[in-house]
Amino acid sequence: MFTGLIAEVGSVEAIDRNEAGARLRIAADVGGELAPGDSVAVSGACLTAVDPGPGGFAADVMNQTLELTALGALSPGSPVNLEPAVRASDRLGGHIVQGHVDGTGRVAAVTEDGFARRVRVELPEGLERYVVERGSIALNGVSLTVAGIEGRIVEVSLIPETLQRTTFGTIGAGNPVNVEVDVIARHAERLLKGFEVSNEE
């Protein structure tokens, strides 16, 4: 489990991709905190650390993950948001993030708003029903508050601290974005569907 609070922005050193999947090598100081087999969120996708060390770590990415997430669009030099799995003793400063990406959105627009920056993201079809204004959403692994939603377009407003500490500082229109909706909304929907079926019977 993760909180959506980014520990570090790492950089993709290398990608070894073939028909079986891909191995990413990521340069990051956080590699020194990881043990082999530890979970780490890479731009919101939960991966398993391989060969971690002070300079970084590697991670194997299966084809399904490459197709479902924005990780398939990475190239050497790409920045990535990194967060090690939360410990039981840690504060839950963001919201509950599983690292299970629901789909890939795309940045529709970026506008300045005083010291903040507003980013509008077009969600994959069907995910908008899980999003509510002033609710939580994880975009590229960052826990954010929904500032507005219109159809499939969700808007977030980012403070300078977020822009400095995450890849949102350099994101632009057209960039792909990993989207994870609030898991509580998904569970609520499933529970309500079961209730509707029992009432019909």
ABEGO torsion letter per residue (X at the ends): XBAGBBABBBBBABBBBBAAEBBBBBBBAAAAABBBGBBBBBGGBBBBBBGBBAAEBBBBBBAAAAAABAAAABBBGBBBBBBBBBBAABBBABBBBAGBBAEBBBBABBBBBEABBBBBBBBBBGAAAABBBGBBBBBGGBBBBBABBBEABBBBBBBAAAAAABAAAABBBGBBBBBBBBAAAAAAAAAAAAAAAAAAX
